[in-house]
């Protein structure tokens, strides 16, 4: 289940709630939410269009996703599939756009995440045969 806040120009606030038992439906809905709100994926505020292009887009802050992964797994080994499930079911983040490149790669670089890859795999790749755990 996911919710999405809508704030209208007239000052009203609404909340859309999406609930499903289908994994793909949740993935599609979360992708739509992030298309509307590319910073947090949780809200839309109606604004007057200024006609000016936005020069810089704010970055998505995935520290909460990293904290949720750490909470879910502690220092136990886990797989990309398990991390994907946490991202999908326990957070507003997208498992493809936010999990690997924006969360796992920086955590590995910062040496807060230990990653075991098969021989020949390069650092920064998170395929199905990779396992990882958080450093103490």
N, CA, C and O atoms as a GROMACS GRO file, in nm:
protein
  544
    1UNK      N    1   0.084  -0.117   0.000
    1UNK     CA    2   0.000   0.000   0.000
    1UNK      C    3   0.089   0.124   0.000
    1UNK      O    4   0.189   0.128   0.072
    2UNK      N    5   0.055   0.222  -0.077
    2UNK     CA    6   0.126   0.350  -0.087
    2UNK      C    7   0.023   0.462  -0.088
    2UNK      O    8  -0.089   0.443  -0.135
    3UNK      N    9   0.061   0.577  -0.036
    3UNK     CA   10  -0.027   0.693  -0.043
    3UNK      C   11   0.048   0.809  -0.109
    3UNK      O   12   0.171   0.813  -0.110
    4UNK      N   13  -0.028   0.901  -0.162
    4UNK     CA   14   0.027   1.013  -0.235
    4UNK      C   15  -0.054   1.136  -0.198
    4UNK      O   16  -0.176   1.137  -0.212
    5UNK      N   17   0.013   1.242  -0.150
    5UNK     CA   18  -0.055   1.364  -0.107
    5UNK      C   19  -0.071   1.461  -0.224
    5UNK      O   20   0.021   1.478  -0.304
    6UNK      N   21  -0.187   1.523  -0.231
    6UNK     CA   22  -0.216   1.624  -0.333
    6UNK      C   23  -0.257   1.753  -0.263
    6UNK      O   24  -0.352   1.753  -0.184
    7UNK      N   25  -0.188   1.862  -0.290
    7UNK     CA   26  -0.225   1.993  -0.238
    7UNK      C   27  -0.268   2.078  -0.357
    7UNK      O   28  -0.191   2.097  -0.451
    8UNK      N   29  -0.391   2.130  -0.352
    8UNK     CA   30  -0.445   2.206  -0.465
    8UNK      C   31  -0.422   2.356  -0.446
    8UNK      O   32  -0.388   2.401  -0.337
    9UNK      N   33  -0.441   2.431  -0.553
    9UNK     CA   34  -0.421   2.577  -0.548
    9UNK      C   35  -0.518   2.644  -0.451
    9UNK      O   36  -0.485   2.747  -0.393
   10UNK      N   37  -0.636   2.587  -0.433
   10UNK     CA   38  -0.735   2.648  -0.344
   10UNK      C   39  -0.714   2.612  -0.198
   10UNK      O   40  -0.797   2.645  -0.114
   11UNK      N   41  -0.604   2.544  -0.168
   11UNK     CA   42  -0.570   2.515  -0.030
   11UNK      C   43  -0.621   2.382   0.023
   11UNK      O   44  -0.596   2.349   0.139
   12UNK      N   45  -0.691   2.305  -0.059
   12UNK     CA   46  -0.738   2.174  -0.015
   12UNK      C   47  -0.627   2.071  -0.024
   12UNK      O   48  -0.543   2.077  -0.114
   13UNK      N   49  -0.629   1.978   0.066
   13UNK     CA   50  -0.533   1.867   0.064
   13UNK      C   51  -0.609   1.737   0.050
   13UNK      O   52  -0.711   1.714   0.115
   14UNK      N   53  -0.557   1.651  -0.037
   14UNK     CA   54  -0.617   1.520  -0.061
   14UNK      C   55  -0.510   1.414  -0.048
   14UNK      O   56  -0.391   1.444  -0.059
   15UNK      N   57  -0.551   1.292  -0.027
   15UNK     CA   58  -0.457   1.181  -0.022
   15UNK      C   59  -0.512   1.068  -0.107
   15UNK      O   60  -0.622   1.018  -0.084
   16UNK      N   61  -0.431   1.028  -0.205
   16UNK     CA   62  -0.466   0.912  -0.286
   16UNK      C   63  -0.400   0.790  -0.221
   16UNK      O   64  -0.281   0.794  -0.188
   17UNK      N   65  -0.476   0.685  -0.204
   17UNK     CA   66  -0.422   0.563  -0.144
   17UNK      C   67  -0.432   0.452  -0.248
   17UNK      O   68  -0.538   0.427  -0.305
   18UNK      N   69  -0.321   0.386  -0.270
   18UNK     CA   70  -0.315   0.275  -0.365
   18UNK      C   71  -0.286   0.149  -0.287
   18UNK      O   72  -0.186   0.141  -0.215
   19UNK      N   73  -0.371   0.050  -0.300
   19UNK     CA   74  -0.352  -0.077  -0.231
   19UNK      C   75  -0.373  -0.190  -0.331
   19UNK      O   76  -0.468  -0.190  -0.409
   20UNK      N   77  -0.284  -0.287  -0.327
   20UNK     CA   78  -0.292  -0.400  -0.418
   20UNK      C   79  -0.222  -0.520  -0.357
   20UNK      O   80  -0.137  -0.506  -0.270
   21UNK      N   81  -0.258  -0.635  -0.404
   21UNK     CA   82  -0.187  -0.757  -0.366
   21UNK      C   83  -0.094  -0.802  -0.477
   21UNK      O   84  -0.036  -0.910  -0.470
   22UNK      N   85  -0.079  -0.718  -0.579
   22UNK     CA   86  -0.001  -0.756  -0.695
   22UNK      C   87   0.129  -0.675  -0.700
   22UNK      O   88   0.125  -0.552  -0.701
   23UNK      N   89   0.241  -0.743  -0.704
   23UNK     CA   90   0.373  -0.679  -0.704
   23UNK      C   91   0.389  -0.581  -0.820
   23UNK      O   92   0.435  -0.468  -0.800
   24UNK      N   93   0.353  -0.622  -0.940
   24UNK     CA   94   0.371  -0.538  -1.058
   24UNK      C   95   0.286  -0.412  -1.049
   24UNK      O   96   0.330  -0.304  -1.091
   25UNK      N   97   0.166  -0.424  -0.994
   25UNK     CA   98   0.081  -0.307  -0.977
   25UNK      C   99   0.145  -0.203  -0.886
   25UNK      O  100   0.137  -0.083  -0.913
   26UNK      N  101   0.208  -0.248  -0.777
   26UNK     CA  102   0.277  -0.158  -0.687
   26UNK      C  103   0.396  -0.091  -0.756
   26UNK      O  104   0.419   0.028  -0.739
   27UNK      N  105   0.471  -0.167  -0.834
   27UNK     CA  106   0.585  -0.110  -0.908
   27UNK      C  107   0.538   0.000  -1.004
   27UNK      O  108   0.600   0.106  -1.011
   28UNK      N  109   0.430  -0.027  -1.076
   28UNK     CA  110   0.378   0.070  -1.173
   28UNK      C  111   0.328   0.195  -1.102
   28UNK      O  112   0.354   0.307  -1.148
   29UNK      N  113   0.258   0.179  -0.992
   29UNK     CA  114   0.205   0.295  -0.919
   29UNK      C  115   0.318   0.379  -0.862
   29UNK      O  116   0.313   0.502  -0.870
   30UNK      N  117   0.420   0.316  -0.803
   30UNK     CA  118   0.532   0.391  -0.748
   30UNK      C  119   0.606   0.466  -0.859
   30UNK      O  120   0.651   0.578  -0.838
   31UNK      N  121   0.619   0.406  -0.976
   31UNK     CA  122   0.684   0.473  -1.088
   31UNK      C  123   0.603   0.598  -1.129
   31UNK      O  124   0.661   0.702  -1.160
   32UNK      N  125   0.471   0.587  -1.129
   32UNK     CA  126   0.386   0.702  -1.161
   32UNK      C  127   0.401   0.812  -1.056
   32UNK      O  128   0.405   0.930  -1.090
   33UNK      N  129   0.410   0.774  -0.930
   33UNK     CA  130   0.427   0.872  -0.823
   33UNK      C  131   0.560   0.947  -0.839
   33UNK      O  132   0.565   1.069  -0.820
   34UNK      N  133   0.666   0.874  -0.873
   34UNK     CA  134   0.797   0.938  -0.891
   34UNK      C  135   0.800   1.023  -1.018
   34UNK      O  136   0.878   1.118  -1.025
   35UNK      N  137   0.718   0.992  -1.116
   35UNK     CA  138   0.711   1.075  -1.236
   35UNK      C  139   0.652   1.211  -1.203
   35UNK      O  140   0.690   1.312  -1.262
   36UNK      N  141   0.558   1.215  -1.108
   36UNK     CA  142   0.495   1.339  -1.067
   36UNK      C  143   0.582   1.414  -0.966
   36UNK      O  144   0.593   1.536  -0.972
   37UNK      N  145   0.644   1.341  -0.874
   37UNK     CA  146   0.730   1.400  -0.771
   37UNK      C  147   0.868   1.336  -0.778
   37UNK      O  148   0.893   1.237  -0.709
   38UNK      N  149   0.957   1.390  -0.862
   38UNK     CA  150   1.088   1.326  -0.881
   38UNK      C  151   1.186   1.342  -0.766
   38UNK      O  152   1.297   1.290  -0.773
   39UNK      N  153   1.147   1.412  -0.660
   39UNK     CA  154   1.235   1.431  -0.545
   39UNK      C  155   1.204   1.333  -0.433
   39UNK      O  156   1.296   1.273  -0.376
   40UNK      N  157   1.076   1.314  -0.400
   40UNK     CA  158   1.037   1.226  -0.290
   40UNK      C  159   0.941   1.115  -0.329
   40UNK      O  160   0.931   1.015  -0.259
   41UNK      N  161   0.871   1.131  -0.440
   41UNK     CA  162   0.777   1.030  -0.484
   41UNK      C  163   0.654   1.017  -0.398
   41UNK      O  164   0.588   0.913  -0.399
   42UNK      N  165   0.621   1.122  -0.320
   42UNK     CA  166   0.511   1.110  -0.226
   42UNK      C  167   0.408   1.221  -0.232
   42UNK      O  168   0.304   1.212  -0.166
   43UNK      N  169   0.432   1.329  -0.312
   43UNK     CA  170   0.337   1.439  -0.307
   43UNK      C  171   0.339   1.523  -0.434
   43UNK      O  172   0.436   1.523  -0.511
   44UNK      N  173   0.228   1.593  -0.454
   44UNK     CA  174   0.218   1.687  -0.564
   44UNK      C  175   0.153   1.814  -0.509
   44UNK      O  176   0.050   1.807  -0.442
   45UNK      N  177   0.213   1.927  -0.538
   45UNK     CA  178   0.156   2.055  -0.499
   45UNK      C  179   0.132   2.135  -0.626
   45UNK      O  180   0.224   2.160  -0.703
   46UNK      N  181   0.007   2.174  -0.647
   46UNK     CA  182  -0.027   2.253  -0.765
   46UNK      C  183   0.034   2.391  -0.752
   46UNK      O  184   0.019   2.457  -0.649
   47UNK      N  185   0.103   2.435  -0.856
   47UNK     CA  186   0.166   2.567  -0.857
   47UNK      C  187   0.133   2.637  -0.988
   47UNK      O  188   0.097   2.573  -1.087
   48UNK      N  189   0.147   2.766  -0.988
   48UNK     CA  190   0.129   2.843  -1.110
   48UNK      C  191   0.250   2.819  -1.199
   48UNK      O  192   0.364   2.823  -1.151
   49UNK      N  193   0.227   2.794  -1.325
   49UNK     CA  194   0.336   2.770  -1.418
   49UNK      C  195   0.401   2.904  -1.451
   49UNK      O  196   0.333   2.996  -1.494
   50UNK      N  197   0.531   2.914  -1.432
   50UNK     CA  198   0.601   3.040  -1.456
   50UNK      C  199   0.650   3.053  -1.600
   50UNK      O  200   0.684   3.162  -1.644
   51UNK      N  201   0.654   2.944  -1.673
   51UNK     CA  202   0.704   2.947  -1.808
   51UNK      C  203   0.855   2.939  -1.816
   51UNK      O  204   0.911   2.943  -1.926
   52UNK      N  205   0.921   2.929  -1.702
   52UNK     CA  206   1.066   2.920  -1.700
   52UNK      C  207   1.109   2.776  -1.680
   52UNK      O  208   1.047   2.701  -1.605
   53UNK      N  209   1.216   2.740  -1.747
   53UNK     CA  210   1.271   2.606  -1.730
   53UNK      C  211   1.345   2.597  -1.597
   53UNK      O  212   1.403   2.695  -1.549
   54UNK      N  213   1.342   2.479  -1.539
   54UNK     CA  214   1.416   2.455  -1.416
   54UNK      C  215   1.558   2.419  -1.455
   54UNK      O  216   1.580   2.326  -1.532
   55UNK      N  217   1.654   2.492  -1.402
   55UNK     CA  218   1.792   2.471  -1.438
   55UNK      C  219   1.852   2.350  -1.364
   55UNK      O  220   1.925   2.271  -1.424
   56UNK      N  221   1.820   2.337  -1.237
   56UNK     CA  222   1.874   2.226  -1.158
   56UNK      C  223   1.759   2.152  -1.089
   56UNK      O  224   1.671   2.215  -1.031
   57UNK      N  225   1.761   2.021  -1.096
   57UNK     CA  226   1.664   1.939  -1.025
   57UNK      C  227   1.725   1.894  -0.893
   57UNK      O  228   1.841   1.853  -0.891
   58UNK      N  229   1.651   1.901  -0.783
   58UNK     CA  230   1.705   1.851  -0.656
   58UNK      C  231   1.734   1.701  -0.666
   58UNK      O  232   1.667   1.629  -0.739
   59UNK      N  233   1.835   1.657  -0.594
   59UNK     CA  234   1.872   1.516  -0.591
   59UNK      C  235   1.780   1.437  -0.499
   59UNK      O  236   1.732   1.490  -0.398
   60UNK      N  237   1.756   1.314  -0.533
   60UNK     CA  238   1.679   1.225  -0.448
   60UNK      C  239   1.770   1.184  -0.332
   60UNK      O  240   1.883   1.140  -0.353
   61UNK      N  241   1.720   1.197  -0.211
   61UNK     CA  242   1.796   1.160  -0.092
   61UNK      C  243   1.758   1.017  -0.054
   61UNK      O  244   1.647   0.993  -0.007
   62UNK      N  245   1.849   0.923  -0.073
   62UNK     CA  246   1.819   0.782  -0.046
   62UNK      C  247   1.875   0.735   0.089
   62UNK      O  248   1.886   0.614   0.112
   63UNK      N  249   1.910   0.827   0.177
   63UNK     CA  250   1.959   0.786   0.310
   63UNK      C  251   1.854   0.705   0.386
   63UNK      O  252   1.889   0.612   0.460
   64UNK      N  253   1.727   0.739   0.369
   64UNK     CA  254   1.622   0.664   0.436
   64UNK      C  255   1.612   0.520   0.382
   64UNK      O  256   1.585   0.427   0.458
   65UNK      N  257   1.636   0.503   0.253
   65UNK     CA  258   1.638   0.368   0.195
   65UNK      C  259   1.754   0.288   0.251
   65UNK      O  260   1.738   0.172   0.287
   66UNK      N  261   1.871   0.350   0.260
   66UNK     CA  262   1.987   0.281   0.316
   66UNK      C  263   1.961   0.242   0.462
   66UNK      O  264   1.996   0.132   0.504
   67UNK      N  265   1.900   0.332   0.539
   67UNK     CA  266   1.867   0.302   0.679
   67UNK      C  267   1.767   0.188   0.689
   67UNK      O  268   1.778   0.103   0.778
   68UNK      N  269   1.670   0.184   0.598
   68UNK     CA  270   1.571   0.076   0.598
   68UNK      C  271   1.637  -0.058   0.566
   68UNK      O  272   1.602  -0.161   0.625
   69UNK      N  273   1.731  -0.058   0.473
   69UNK     CA  274   1.806  -0.181   0.440
   69UNK      C  275   1.888  -0.226   0.559
   69UNK      O  276   1.890  -0.345   0.592
   70UNK      N  277   1.955  -0.133   0.624
   70UNK     CA  278   2.035  -0.168   0.742
   70UNK      C  279   1.946  -0.223   0.853
   70UNK      O  280   1.983  -0.319   0.921
   71UNK      N  281   1.830  -0.163   0.870
   71UNK     CA  282   1.735  -0.210   0.971
   71UNK      C  283   1.684  -0.350   0.938
   71UNK      O  284   1.667  -0.434   1.026
   72UNK      N  285   1.660  -0.375   0.810
   72UNK     CA  286   1.606  -0.505   0.768
   72UNK      C  287   1.709  -0.617   0.780
   72UNK      O  288   1.673  -0.729   0.816
   73UNK      N  289   1.835  -0.590   0.751
   73UNK     CA  290   1.935  -0.697   0.743
   73UNK      C  291   2.043  -0.693   0.851
   73UNK      O  292   2.110  -0.793   0.873
   74UNK      N  293   2.060  -0.580   0.917
   74UNK     CA  294   2.166  -0.571   1.016
   74UNK      C  295   2.300  -0.601   0.953
   74UNK      O  296   2.338  -0.540   0.853
   75UNK      N  297   2.373  -0.696   1.011
   75UNK     CA  298   2.503  -0.734   0.954
   75UNK      C  299   2.496  -0.871   0.887
   75UNK      O  300   2.599  -0.932   0.859
   76UNK      N  301   2.375  -0.919   0.862
   76UNK     CA  302   2.356  -1.047   0.792
   76UNK      C  303   2.373  -1.029   0.642
   76UNK      O  304   2.345  -0.922   0.588
   77UNK      N  305   2.418  -1.133   0.576
   77UNK     CA  306   2.431  -1.130   0.430
   77UNK      C  307   2.292  -1.124   0.366
   77UNK      O  308   2.198  -1.185   0.416
   78UNK      N  309   2.281  -1.050   0.256
   78UNK     CA  310   2.155  -1.043   0.182
   78UNK      C  311   2.186  -1.028   0.033
   78UNK      O  312   2.298  -0.995  -0.006
   79UNK      N  313   2.084  -1.053  -0.048
   79UNK     CA  314   2.099  -1.051  -0.194
   79UNK      C  315   2.032  -0.926  -0.252
   79UNK      O  316   1.962  -0.853  -0.183
   80UNK      N  317   2.056  -0.905  -0.379
   80UNK     CA  318   1.991  -0.795  -0.450
   80UNK      C  319   1.840  -0.815  -0.451
   80UNK      O  320   1.765  -0.719  -0.435
   81UNK      N  321   1.794  -0.938  -0.469
   81UNK     CA  322   1.650  -0.966  -0.467
   81UNK      C  323   1.588  -0.928  -0.333
   81UNK      O  324   1.480  -0.870  -0.328
   82UNK      N  325   1.656  -0.962  -0.224
   82UNK     CA  326   1.605  -0.928  -0.092
   82UNK      C  327   1.602  -0.776  -0.072
   82UNK      O  328   1.507  -0.723  -0.015
   83UNK      N  329   1.706  -0.707  -0.117
   83UNK     CA  330   1.710  -0.561  -0.107
   83UNK      C  331   1.600  -0.499  -0.193
   83UNK      O  332   1.539  -0.399  -0.154
   84UNK      N  333   1.574  -0.557  -0.309
   84UNK     CA  334   1.468  -0.508  -0.397
   84UNK      C  335   1.333  -0.518  -0.328
   84UNK      O  336   1.252  -0.426  -0.337
   85UNK      N  337   1.308  -0.628  -0.259
   85UNK     CA  338   1.181  -0.644  -0.187
   85UNK      C  339   1.166  -0.539  -0.077
   85UNK      O  340   1.057  -0.485  -0.059
   86UNK      N  341   1.273  -0.510  -0.005
   86UNK     CA  342   1.266  -0.407   0.099
   86UNK      C  343   1.234  -0.272   0.036
   86UNK      O  344   1.147  -0.200   0.085
   87UNK      N  345   1.303  -0.238  -0.072
   87UNK     CA  346   1.278  -0.110  -0.139
   87UNK      C  347   1.135  -0.100  -0.188
   87UNK      O  348   1.070   0.004  -0.174
   88UNK      N  349   1.085  -0.208  -0.246
   88UNK     CA  350   0.950  -0.206  -0.303
   88UNK      C  351   0.842  -0.202  -0.196
   88UNK      O  352   0.750  -0.120  -0.204
   89UNK      N  353   0.850  -0.288  -0.097
   89UNK     CA  354   0.741  -0.305  -0.002
   89UNK      C  355   0.750  -0.219   0.123
   89UNK      O  356   0.648  -0.194   0.188
   90UNK      N  357   0.868  -0.173   0.159
   90UNK     CA  358   0.882  -0.101   0.285
   90UNK      C  359   0.919   0.046   0.271
   90UNK      O  360   0.926   0.118   0.371
   91UNK      N  361   0.942   0.092   0.147
   91UNK     CA  362   0.982   0.232   0.127
   91UNK      C  363   0.909   0.290   0.007
   91UNK      O  364   0.849   0.217  -0.072
   92UNK      N  365   0.913   0.423  -0.008
   92UNK     CA  366   0.856   0.484  -0.128
   92UNK      C  367   0.950   0.478  -0.248
   92UNK      O  368   0.911   0.520  -0.357
   93UNK      N  369   1.073   0.429  -0.230
   93UNK     CA  370   1.174   0.433  -0.336
   93UNK      C  371   1.151   0.327  -0.443
   93UNK      O  372   1.087   0.224  -0.419
   94UNK      N  373   1.204   0.355  -0.562
   94UNK     CA  374   1.197   0.261  -0.673
   94UNK      C  375   1.314   0.164  -0.664
   94UNK      O  376   1.428   0.205  -0.642
   95UNK      N  377   1.285   0.037  -0.682
   95UNK     CA  378   1.390  -0.064  -0.668
   95UNK      C  379   1.491  -0.058  -0.783
   95UNK      O  380   1.606  -0.097  -0.764
   96UNK      N  381   1.451  -0.010  -0.899
   96UNK     CA  382   1.547  -0.003  -1.009
   96UNK      C  383   1.620   0.132  -1.013
   96UNK      O  384   1.742   0.134  -1.026
   97UNK      N  385   1.551   0.240  -1.002
   97UNK     CA  386   1.613   0.371  -1.016
   97UNK      C  387   1.690   0.417  -0.893
   97UNK      O  388   1.788   0.490  -0.906
   98UNK      N  389   1.650   0.376  -0.774
   98UNK     CA  390   1.711   0.428  -0.652
   98UNK      C  391   1.799   0.328  -0.577
   98UNK      O  392   1.893   0.369  -0.509
   99UNK      N  393   1.771   0.202  -0.588
   99UNK     CA  394   1.839   0.103  -0.504
   99UNK      C  395   1.986   0.086  -0.538
   99UNK      O  396   2.072   0.108  -0.452
  100UNK      N  397   2.017   0.050  -0.658
  100UNK     CA  398   2.156   0.016  -0.692
  100UNK      C  399   2.243   0.140  -0.707
  100UNK      O  400   2.334   0.162  -0.627
  101UNK      N  401   2.216   0.219  -0.808
  101UNK     CA  402   2.304   0.332  -0.842
  101UNK      C  403   2.308   0.440  -0.735
  101UNK      O  404   2.413   0.499  -0.710
  102UNK      N  405   2.194   0.468  -0.672
  102UNK     CA  406   2.188   0.580  -0.578
  102UNK      C  407   2.206   0.540  -0.432
  102UNK      O  408   2.223   0.626  -0.346
  103UNK      N  409   2.201   0.409  -0.402
  103UNK     CA  410   2.211   0.367  -0.263
  103UNK      C  411   2.323   0.266  -0.242
  103UNK      O  412   2.413   0.291  -0.161
  104UNK      N  413   2.319   0.154  -0.312
  104UNK     CA  414   2.419   0.049  -0.288
  104UNK      C  415   2.558   0.089  -0.337
  104UNK      O  416   2.657   0.064  -0.267
  105UNK      N  417   2.568   0.149  -0.453
  105UNK     CA  418   2.699   0.190  -0.505
  105UNK      C  419   2.768   0.289  -0.411
  105UNK      O  420   2.884   0.268  -0.375
  106UNK      N  421   2.700   0.398  -0.368
  106UNK     CA  422   2.765   0.489  -0.274
  106UNK      C  423   2.800   0.424  -0.140
  106UNK      O  424   2.902   0.457  -0.080
  107UNK      N  425   2.716   0.332  -0.092
  107UNK     CA  426   2.745   0.263   0.034
  107UNK      C  427   2.869   0.176   0.021
  107UNK      O  428   2.949   0.167   0.114
  108UNK      N  429   2.885   0.113  -0.094
  108UNK     CA  430   3.006   0.032  -0.116
  108UNK      C  431   3.129   0.122  -0.123
  108UNK      O  432   3.233   0.091  -0.065
  109UNK      N  433   3.119   0.233  -0.193
  109UNK     CA  434   3.232   0.328  -0.204
  109UNK      C  435   3.272   0.383  -0.067
  109UNK      O  436   3.390   0.401  -0.039
  110UNK      N  437   3.172   0.409   0.017
  110UNK     CA  438   3.198   0.462   0.151
  110UNK      C  439   3.244   0.354   0.248
  110UNK      O  440   3.274   0.382   0.364
  111UNK      N  441   3.249   0.230   0.200
  111UNK     CA  442   3.291   0.114   0.278
  111UNK      C  443   3.201   0.088   0.398
  111UNK      O  444   3.246   0.040   0.502
  112UNK      N  445   3.071   0.121   0.383
  112UNK     CA  446   2.973   0.083   0.484
  112UNK      C  447   2.901  -0.045   0.444
  112UNK      O  448   2.826  -0.103   0.523
  113UNK      N  449   2.926  -0.089   0.321
  113UNK     CA  450   2.865  -0.210   0.268
  113UNK      C  451   2.975  -0.300   0.213
  113UNK      O  452   3.052  -0.260   0.126
  114UNK      N  453   2.981  -0.423   0.263
  114UNK     CA  454   3.076  -0.523   0.213
  114UNK      C  455   3.005  -0.603   0.105
  114UNK      O  456   2.893  -0.651   0.126
  115UNK      N  457   3.069  -0.617  -0.011
  115UNK     CA  458   3.005  -0.683  -0.124
  115UNK      C  459   3.093  -0.798  -0.173
  115UNK      O  460   3.213  -0.780  -0.194
  116UNK      N  461   3.032  -0.915  -0.190
  116UNK     CA  462   3.100  -1.031  -0.248
  116UNK      C  463   3.044  -1.055  -0.388
  116UNK      O  464   2.924  -1.075  -0.407
  117UNK      N  465   3.135  -1.053  -0.485
  117UNK     CA  466   3.098  -1.076  -0.625
  117UNK      C  467   3.173  -1.197  -0.677
  117UNK      O  468   3.282  -1.228  -0.629
  118UNK      N  469   3.117  -1.267  -0.774
  118UNK     CA  470   3.191  -1.374  -0.840
  118UNK      C  471   3.315  -1.317  -0.909
  118UNK      O  472   3.318  -1.199  -0.943
  119UNK      N  473   3.417  -1.399  -0.929
  119UNK     CA  474   3.537  -1.352  -0.998
  119UNK      C  475   3.502  -1.291  -1.134
  119UNK      O  476   3.417  -1.342  -1.207
  120UNK      N  477   3.569  -1.183  -1.165
  120UNK     CA  478   3.547  -1.117  -1.293
  120UNK      C  479   3.445  -1.005  -1.290
  120UNK      O  480   3.439  -0.925  -1.384
  121UNK      N  481   3.365  -0.997  -1.186
  121UNK     CA  482   3.267  -0.888  -1.175
  121UNK      C  483   3.337  -0.765  -1.120
  121UNK      O  484   3.420  -0.775  -1.030
  122UNK      N  485   3.302  -0.650  -1.174
  122UNK     CA  486   3.368  -0.528  -1.128
  122UNK      C  487   3.288  -0.461  -1.017
  122UNK      O  488   3.168  -0.483  -1.003
  123UNK      N  489   3.357  -0.380  -0.938
  123UNK     CA  490   3.295  -0.306  -0.830
  123UNK      C  491   3.184  -0.216  -0.886
  123UNK      O  492   3.194  -0.167  -0.998
  124UNK      N  493   3.081  -0.197  -0.808
  124UNK     CA  494   2.970  -0.112  -0.849
  124UNK      C  495   2.862  -0.182  -0.928
  124UNK      O  496   2.762  -0.120  -0.964
  125UNK      N  497   2.881  -0.312  -0.955
  125UNK     CA  498   2.776  -0.388  -1.024
  125UNK      C  499   2.702  -0.474  -0.922
  125UNK      O  500   2.764  -0.536  -0.836
  126UNK      N  501   2.572  -0.476  -0.932
  126UNK     CA  502   2.490  -0.551  -0.838
  126UNK      C  503   2.396  -0.641  -0.916
  126UNK      O  504   2.281  -0.607  -0.942
  127UNK      N  505   2.448  -0.758  -0.953
  127UNK     CA  506   2.372  -0.857  -1.027
  127UNK      C  507   2.313  -0.959  -0.930
  127UNK      O  508   2.338  -0.953  -0.810
  128UNK      N  509   2.236  -1.052  -0.983
  128UNK     CA  510   2.168  -1.151  -0.899
  128UNK      C  511   2.263  -1.241  -0.822
  128UNK      O  512   2.224  -1.299  -0.720
  129UNK      N  513   2.387  -1.256  -0.867
  129UNK     CA  514   2.481  -1.345  -0.800
  129UNK      C  515   2.568  -1.273  -0.696
  129UNK      O  516   2.668  -1.329  -0.649
  130UNK      N  517   2.532  -1.151  -0.661
  130UNK     CA  518   2.606  -1.073  -0.561
  130UNK      C  519   2.539  -1.086  -0.427
  130UNK      O  520   2.416  -1.092  -0.418
  131UNK      N  521   2.620  -1.092  -0.323
  131UNK     CA  522   2.564  -1.085  -0.188
  131UNK      C  523   2.640  -0.978  -0.111
  131UNK      O  524   2.756  -0.949  -0.140
  132UNK      N  525   2.575  -0.921  -0.014
  132UNK     CA  526   2.633  -0.809   0.058
  132UNK      C  527   2.588  -0.806   0.202
  132UNK      O  528   2.490  -0.871   0.239
  133UNK      N  529   2.660  -0.728   0.284
  133UNK     CA  530   2.619  -0.705   0.421
  133UNK      C  531   2.677  -0.572   0.468
  133UNK      O  532   2.776  -0.523   0.414
  134UNK      N  533   2.615  -0.516   0.568
  134UNK     CA  534   2.662  -0.390   0.623
  134UNK      C  535   2.778  -0.416   0.718
  134UNK      O  536   2.780  -0.514   0.793
  135UNK      N  537   2.875  -0.326   0.712
  135UNK     CA  538   2.990  -0.337   0.801
  135UNK      C  539   2.946  -0.293   0.940
  135UNK      O  540   2.851  -0.216   0.956
  136UNK      N  541   3.016  -0.342   1.036
  136UNK     CA  542   2.980  -0.308   1.176
  136UNK      C  543   2.999  -0.164   1.208
  136UNK      O  544   2.972  -0.122   1.320
   0.00000   0.00000   0.00000
